[in-house]
Amino acid sequence: MSIESQLHPAIQALIARIPKVELHVHLEGTLEPELMLALAERNGISLPYADVAEVRAAYEFENLQSFLDLYYAGCAVLVTREDFYDLTLAYLHRAAKDNLRHVEPFFDPQSHTARGIDFDTVIGGIVDALADGERELGITSGLILSFLRDLPESSAEATLLEAEPWLAHLVAVGLDSAEVGNPPEKFAGVFARACALGLHSVAHAGEEGEPELVTRTLDTLGANRIDHGVRAAEDHALVRRLVKERIPLTICPLSNTKLRVFGTMTQSPLAVLLRAGVLVTVNSDDPAYFGGYIGENFRVAAEALGLTRDEILTLARNAIEGSFASDVRKAELRSELRAM
């Protein structure tokens, strides 16, 4: 029996209808096997997979690092501006089926420039697709330049310098990849410079790392929101701070279980944090790898955690409030949500 069929029909219908804002999705993580193979063929790249079934069979991970190994290997098929355009637009079309209305996606330019791909090639294709997505699908966006935390800060500094001609298309800088062994203090300088350029800051923390890393990320990087942050639930003082300062957490339910942050969805602290008053949001992270886009993440969380109608509406409202969208756009989205 599917997850959907176990949900009350009214909850299923509500989840399908609500206007959704996604604050935690990696564009490279939306690379579906079909597109991966098509781009490999287009670019003459050899992959160790014969077909889609073999690619999907590889999507079994023991932890974050085992996922990252495959994730970066998949990036190899992204070569041209057209590739990055196709990747981004494919995500928007899939997410539009879940009534996505605004998205603030991450992209990892260092994964590509390290392979000799020009920064402008990467961001140019993404920006073109986001513009077409707004025109064709009505999905607004704000792009987040994400630094790889397993690389030195000097690499992040060089990446930010390359991004300066594109600042009008960026809303924030982020920090992702392996959390353990790569503390936020390592990137204090580049985040300060990004802030001086007018960019917001977000950072992954409290996924595989201790709750203390969430606190240090807030204090050191001035993060406007925390990506994942699920382990914050272990620290009551931190939870109170998140509530008081209205710091959003961009939780990704399927990602957390796929990467074995929790053994089962019922162990997720999403509902506990939400009921404590934290600005929790639901997101897909790397949906091609983790088995579902934003709508499916809402559905599995609602089923496993017994989320009510009001809680689902609160999650949708939290994402609007936690976004970097303009006041006008937020008002439009609130109006759509009130109509539910």
C-alpha positions in Angstrom: 0.0 0.0 0.0 1.4 3.4 -0.9 2.0 6.2 1.6 -0.6 8.3 -0.2 -3.3 5.7 0.2 -2.8 5.6 4.0 -3.4 9.3 4.4 -6.9 10.7 5.0 -8.2 11.9 1.6 -8.7 15.4 2.9 -5.1 15.6 4.0 -3.9 14.2 0.7 -6.0 16.8 -1.1 -4.7 19.6 1.1 -1.1 18.7 0.5 -1.7 18.6 -3.2 -3.3 22.0 -3.3 -1.2 24.1 -0.9 1.2 26.6 -2.6 4.6 25.4 -1.8 7.9 27.2 -1.2 11.1 25.1 -1.3 14.1 26.4 0.6 16.4 23.4 0.6 17.0 21.7 -2.8 20.3 21.2 -4.5 19.9 21.5 -8.3 22.6 18.9 -8.9 20.6 16.6 -6.6 17.6 16.8 -9.0 19.5 14.9 -11.7 17.2 12.0 -12.5 18.8 8.9 -14.0 17.1 9.4 -17.3 18.6 12.8 -17.7 22.0 11.7 -16.3 22.2 9.0 -19.1 21.0 11.4 -21.8 23.5 14.1 -20.9 26.3 11.5 -20.7 25.5 10.4 -24.2 25.2 14.0 -25.4 28.6 14.8 -24.0 30.4 11.6 -24.8 30.9 10.6 -21.1 31.2 7.0 -20.1 29.2 6.0 -16.9 29.5 2.7 -15.1 25.7 2.1 -15.6 24.1 0.3 -18.5 20.6 1.7 -17.9 18.2 3.6 -15.6 17.6 0.5 -13.4 21.4 0.2 -12.7 21.6 3.9 -11.8 18.6 3.6 -9.4 20.2 0.5 -7.9 23.2 2.6 -6.9 21.0 4.9 -4.9 21.4 3.0 -1.6 23.5 4.9 0.9 25.0 4.1 4.2 25.6 7.7 5.3 26.1 11.2 4.0 29.6 10.5 2.6 28.5 7.5 0.5 25.8 9.7 -1.0 28.2 12.5 -1.7 30.5 10.1 -3.6 27.7 9.3 -6.0 26.4 12.8 -6.1 29.7 14.3 -7.3 30.2 11.5 -9.8 26.8 12.4 -11.3 27.9 16.0 -11.7 30.4 14.8 -14.4 27.7 14.7 -17.0 27.0 18.5 -16.6 29.3 20.2 -19.0 27.5 22.9 -21.2 25.3 25.8 -20.4 22.5 23.8 -22.1 23.1 21.0 -19.6 22.6 23.2 -16.6 19.6 24.8 -18.2 18.0 21.4 -18.9 18.7 20.2 -15.3 17.1 23.3 -13.8 14.1 23.4 -16.0 13.4 19.6 -15.5 13.3 20.2 -11.7 10.9 23.1 -12.1 8.5 21.1 -14.3 8.5 18.2 -11.8 8.1 20.4 -8.8 5.3 22.4 -10.5 3.2 19.2 -10.3 3.3 19.7 -6.5 2.2 23.3 -6.9 5.6 24.8 -6.2 5.2 28.6 -6.3 8.7 29.8 -5.1 12.1 28.1 -4.8 15.5 29.1 -3.5 17.8 26.4 -4.9 21.4 25.7 -4.1 24.0 25.2 -6.7 27.6 24.0 -6.1 29.9 25.8 -8.6 33.1 24.3 -7.1 31.9 20.9 -8.1 32.1 22.1 -11.7 34.9 24.6 -11.9 37.2 22.0 -10.4 36.4 20.0 -13.6 37.3 22.9 -15.8 33.8 24.1 -16.4 33.5 27.9 -16.5 31.6 29.5 -13.7 29.6 31.6 -16.2 28.6 28.4 -18.0 27.1 26.9 -14.8 25.2 29.9 -13.5 24.2 31.1 -16.9 22.3 28.0 -17.7 20.6 28.0 -14.3 19.6 31.6 -14.5 18.2 31.2 -18.0 16.1 28.2 -16.8 14.8 30.0 -13.7 13.7 32.9 -15.8 11.9 30.6 -18.2 10.4 28.8 -15.2 8.9 32.0 -13.9 7.5 33.0 -17.3 6.1 29.5 -18.2 5.2 28.1 -14.8 4.8 31.1 -12.5 7.5 29.8 -10.2 9.6 32.7 -8.7 13.0 32.0 -7.4 16.2 33.3 -5.6 19.4 31.4 -6.3 21.8 30.4 -3.5 25.6 30.1 -4.1 26.7 27.2 -1.9 30.3 26.6 -0.8 31.7 23.1 -0.3 32.8 23.0 3.3 35.4 20.2 2.7 37.4 22.6 0.5 39.5 25.5 1.9 38.0 28.9 2.5 40.3 30.3 -0.2 38.4 28.2 -2.8 35.1 29.7 -1.5 36.7 33.2 -1.7 37.6 32.6 -5.3 34.1 31.4 -6.1 32.5 34.4 -4.5 34.8 36.6 -6.6 33.6 34.8 -9.7 30.0 35.3 -8.7 30.2 39.1 -8.3 29.1 39.9 -11.8 26.0 37.7 -11.1 25.0 39.2 -7.8 21.7 40.5 -9.1 20.7 36.8 -9.5 21.7 35.6 -6.1 19.9 36.0 -2.7 22.3 34.2 -0.4 25.4 32.1 0.1 25.2 28.6 1.6 27.5 25.9 3.1 27.1 22.2 2.3 28.9 18.9 1.9 30.5 16.9 4.8 29.7 18.6 8.1 31.9 16.6 10.4 35.5 17.9 10.5 34.6 21.1 8.6 33.4 23.6 11.3 31.6 26.9 10.5 34.6 28.9 11.8 36.5 27.9 8.8 34.3 30.1 6.6 33.7 33.1 8.8 35.7 35.4 6.5 34.0 34.6 3.2 30.6 34.7 4.8 31.4 38.2 6.2 32.4 39.3 2.7 29.2 37.9 1.2 27.2 39.8 3.8 29.0 43.0 2.9 27.9 42.4 -0.7 24.3 42.3 0.4 23.7 38.5 0.4 21.9 36.6 3.1 23.5 33.5 4.6 22.3 30.0 5.2 24.3 26.9 6.2 23.9 23.1 6.7 24.3 22.2 10.3 22.9 19.7 12.8 22.3 16.9 10.3 25.3 14.6 11.0 27.0 17.1 13.4 26.2 17.8 17.1 23.6 20.4 18.1 26.4 22.7 19.2 27.3 23.1 15.5 24.0 24.8 15.0 24.7 27.3 17.7 28.2 27.9 16.4 26.9 28.3 12.8 24.4 31.0 14.0 27.1 32.8 16.0 30.0 32.5 13.6 28.3 32.9 10.2 25.3 34.9 11.1 23.1 32.4 9.4 19.6 33.6 8.6 18.3 30.0 8.5 19.7 26.6 9.2 19.6 23.8 6.6 18.5 20.5 8.2 19.1 21.4 11.9 17.2 18.3 13.1 19.7 17.6 15.9 18.8 20.9 17.4 15.9 19.1 19.0 18.4 17.5 21.4 19.3 20.9 23.0 16.3 22.6 24.7 18.2 25.9 25.1 18.9 25.9 21.4 15.2 25.2 20.6 14.2 28.1 22.7 16.7 30.3 20.8 15.4 29.2 17.4 11.8 30.0 18.5 12.8 33.4 20.0 14.9 34.5 17.0 12.5 32.9 14.5 15.3 31.0 12.7 13.9 28.7 10.1 15.0 25.1 9.8 14.8 23.6 6.3 14.1 20.0 7.2 14.2 17.3 4.5 12.3 14.2 5.7 13.2 11.7 3.0 16.8 12.8 3.0 17.1 12.2 6.8 15.8 8.6 6.5 17.6 7.8 3.2 21.0 8.9 4.8 20.1 7.2 8.1 20.1 10.3 10.2 17.1 8.5 11.7 16.1 4.8 11.4 12.5 5.5 10.5 10.4 8.6 9.6 8.6 8.3 13.0 11.9 9.2 14.7 12.1 12.5 12.9 11.8 15.5 15.3 10.0 17.6 12.7 6.7 17.5 14.5 8.3 18.0 17.9 10.2 21.1 16.7 7.1 22.4 14.9 4.9 22.0 18.0 7.6 23.8 20.1 7.1 26.8 17.9 10.2 26.5 15.7 9.9 27.8 12.1 10.1 24.3 10.6 9.8 23.9 6.8 9.5 20.8 4.5 11.9 20.4 1.6 13.3 17.7 -0.7 17.1 18.2 -0.6 18.3 15.9 -3.4 15.0 14.5 -4.7 16.4 12.4 -7.5 18.5 10.5 -5.1 16.2 10.3 -2.1 12.9 9.2 -3.7 10.6 12.2 -3.7 10.1 15.9 -4.5 8.5 18.4 -2.1 5.0 17.0 -2.3 6.1 13.5 -1.4 8.1 14.8 1.6 5.0 16.5 2.9 3.1 13.2 2.4 5.5 10.9 4.2 6.0 13.3 7.1 2.2 13.8 7.5 1.7 10.0 7.5 4.5 9.1 9.8 4.1 12.0 12.3 0.3 12.4 12.3 0.4 16.0 11.1 -2.9 17.8 11.3 -4.5 20.1 8.7 -3.4 23.1 10.7 0.1 21.9 11.1 0.4 21.3 7.3 -0.8 24.8 6.7 1.7 26.1 9.3 4.6 24.3 7.5 3.6 26.0 4.3 3.3 29.4 6.0 6.7 28.9 7.6 8.3 28.4 4.3 6.8 31.7 2.9 8.0 33.6 6.0 11.4 32.0 6.0 12.1 32.7 2.3 14.0 35.6 0.9 11.2 36.5 -1.4 10.1 40.2 -1.7 7.4 41.5 0.6 5.1 41.7 -2.4 5.7 38.1 -3.4 5.2 36.9 0.2 1.9 38.7 0.3 0.8 37.0 -2.9 1.8 33.6 -1.5 0.0 34.2 1.8 -3.1 35.1 -0.1 -2.9 31.9 -2.0 -2.5 29.9 1.2 -5.4 31.7 2.9 -7.6 30.5 0.1 -7.0 26.8 1.2 
